[in-house]
Amino acid sequence: MLLSNCVFCDKASSEIILENQQAKAFFDIHPMAKGHILIVPKEHYQTWFDIPEETQVQMVELMNKAKEFLDQKYSPRGYQVFSHVGKIAGQKINHAHFHLVPVY
Protein backbone atom coordinates (compact mmCIF):
# COMPACT_ATOMS: atom_id res chain seq x y z
CA MET A 1 0.00 0.00 0.00
CA LEU A 2 1.17 3.55 -0.77
CA LEU A 3 -0.03 6.69 0.97
CA SER A 4 -0.70 9.73 -1.21
CA ASN A 5 0.41 12.20 1.48
CA CYS A 6 3.70 10.44 2.29
CA VAL A 7 6.90 12.09 1.02
CA PHE A 8 8.64 8.72 0.72
CA CYS A 9 5.73 7.01 -1.09
CA ASP A 10 5.54 10.00 -3.46
CA LYS A 11 9.31 10.22 -4.09
CA ALA A 12 9.95 11.11 -7.73
CA SER A 13 11.58 8.33 -9.73
CA SER A 14 14.23 10.82 -10.88
CA GLU A 15 15.46 11.10 -7.26
CA ILE A 16 15.89 7.35 -6.74
CA ILE A 17 19.54 6.36 -7.09
CA LEU A 18 19.20 2.60 -6.45
CA GLU A 19 16.32 0.19 -6.12
CA ASN A 20 15.30 -3.43 -6.13
CA GLN A 21 11.94 -5.16 -6.13
CA GLN A 22 10.85 -4.02 -2.66
CA ALA A 23 13.09 -1.11 -1.65
CA LYS A 24 14.47 2.16 -2.97
CA ALA A 25 17.34 4.45 -2.00
CA PHE A 26 17.80 8.19 -2.42
CA PHE A 27 19.86 11.02 -0.98
CA ASP A 28 18.57 12.61 2.24
CA ILE A 29 17.35 16.18 1.66
CA HIS A 30 18.91 17.21 5.01
CA PRO A 31 22.18 15.26 4.88
CA MET A 32 24.36 14.74 7.93
CA ALA A 33 27.29 14.28 5.53
CA LYS A 34 27.97 14.28 1.79
CA GLY A 35 26.33 11.14 0.33
CA HIS A 36 23.82 10.53 3.17
CA ILE A 37 21.36 7.97 1.76
CA LEU A 38 17.96 6.79 2.97
CA ILE A 39 16.79 3.25 2.27
CA VAL A 40 13.01 2.78 2.39
CA PRO A 41 10.54 0.03 1.54
CA LYS A 42 8.47 0.75 -1.57
CA GLU A 43 5.31 -0.15 0.34
CA HIS A 44 4.27 2.05 3.26
CA TYR A 45 5.16 0.73 6.73
CA GLN A 46 5.48 2.99 9.73
CA THR A 47 8.56 1.47 11.40
CA TRP A 48 11.28 -1.12 10.79
CA PHE A 49 9.42 -3.59 13.00
CA ASP A 50 6.26 -3.35 10.85
CA ILE A 51 8.09 -4.42 7.68
CA PRO A 52 7.75 -8.06 6.57
CA GLU A 53 11.02 -9.98 6.87
CA GLU A 54 11.35 -10.52 3.09
CA THR A 55 11.23 -6.75 2.56
CA GLN A 56 13.71 -6.17 5.40
CA VAL A 57 16.13 -8.53 3.65
CA GLN A 58 15.77 -6.58 0.39
CA MET A 59 16.38 -3.32 2.26
CA VAL A 60 19.62 -4.72 3.72
CA GLU A 61 20.69 -5.96 0.27
CA LEU A 62 20.04 -2.47 -1.12
CA MET A 63 22.00 -0.90 1.74
CA ASN A 64 25.00 -3.05 0.75
CA LYS A 65 24.70 -1.82 -2.85
CA ALA A 66 24.39 1.78 -1.61
CA LYS A 67 27.60 1.32 0.40
CA GLU A 68 29.41 0.09 -2.74
CA PHE A 69 28.03 3.11 -4.64
CA LEU A 70 29.28 5.52 -1.94
CA ASP A 71 32.65 3.76 -1.69
CA GLN A 72 33.22 4.36 -5.40
CA LYS A 73 31.79 7.89 -5.50
CA TYR A 74 33.16 9.43 -2.26
CA SER A 75 35.59 6.95 -0.62
CA PRO A 76 34.41 7.53 2.97
CA ARG A 77 36.45 6.14 5.87
CA GLY A 78 33.42 4.59 7.60
CA TYR A 79 29.65 4.59 7.95
CA GLN A 80 26.85 5.12 10.43
CA VAL A 81 23.73 2.97 9.93
CA PHE A 82 20.61 3.68 11.99
CA SER A 83 16.85 3.98 12.11
CA HIS A 84 14.61 6.04 14.37
CA VAL A 85 11.61 3.99 15.52
CA GLY A 86 8.76 6.11 16.83
CA LYS A 87 8.42 9.81 17.50
CA ILE A 88 10.00 9.47 20.96
CA ALA A 89 13.14 8.08 19.26
CA GLY A 90 13.31 10.93 16.75
CA GLN A 91 11.34 9.51 13.81
CA LYS A 92 10.06 12.50 11.83
CA ILE A 93 8.68 10.76 8.73
CA ASN A 94 6.12 8.05 9.44
CA HIS A 95 7.45 5.78 6.70
CA ALA A 96 10.01 3.22 7.82
CA HIS A 97 13.54 3.98 6.69
CA PHE A 98 17.14 3.71 7.69
CA HIS A 99 20.08 6.00 7.19
CA LEU A 100 23.42 5.17 5.61
CA VAL A 101 25.69 8.07 6.53
CA PRO A 102 29.27 8.19 5.27
CA VAL A 103 31.94 9.29 7.73
CA TYR A 104 35.00 11.12 6.39
N, C-alpha and C positions, 0 to 999 in steps of 0.2 A: 504494500500500500504506500502511496505517496501522498503527502499533504501539500495542498496548493499554497499555503502561507508559510512554508518552511524554506529558509534560505538554502539549505543543503539539498532538499528535494528538488528545488527550482534552479539549481546551479546550471549555468549555461554550459553546453557541451564544449564550447571554445575555451573554457577555463579548466577543463579536466586534463591533467597531464598524463595520468596513467589510469587504467581500469581493467577489471576482469568481469566475469559474469555477474558477481554479486556485490562488488565494491568499486569505489572510485576514489581518486586522489587528486588534490588540487592545492595550490599555495594558499596559506592563511592570509587573510586580508589585513591582519594586525600581527605581523610576524615578530617572534621573539628574536629571530636571527635570520640572516639571508638563507633562503631555501626552506624555511619552515613549511612543512606539508601537513595537511589533514587527510586522514583516511577515514572514509565513511561508508556505511552500507548503502546500497542503492535504494533499498526499501526503508521506510521510516520506522525506526525503533528509538525509544527514548534514551536508553542507557546501554552500555556494553552488556550488562547482564540480561537484557531483554532480547538480545540477538540470538537466533538459532546457531548452534555450534558449527554447522556447515558454512554459514556466512562468516562467523568469527574466523574460521580457518582461511577463508578467501581474503579476509581483511589482513591477516598476518602475512599471507603470501604476497599481497600487494605492498605491504610495508617493506618487505624484503626487496622487492623490485624498486621501490621508491628510494631505499638506502643506496642501491647500486646506481640509480640515476643521480643522486646527490653526490656520491663518491666521485663519479666521472665529471660532473658539472662544477663542483665547488671544492672537492677534496677536504672535507672537514676532518678534524682530529678525533671527534667522538659524536655521540648522539644522546639526546634525552627522548624517552618514549613514555607518554603518559596519557591518561584519560581522566577527566573530571566526571564523577558519577553523582548526579543530584545537585540541586542549587546550593545546598550547604557546603558542598565540596568545590564549588566554583563553576559548575556547569552553567554556561550562559545560553547555549543553543540546545533546545530540547530535541536534538537528533543525535543519536550516539555517534561518537567519533573519537579518534585518538590522534595525538600529535607526534610527529617525528620532527624533532628540532635539532639541526646540526649545531655542533659546538666547535668553535674555531680557536 
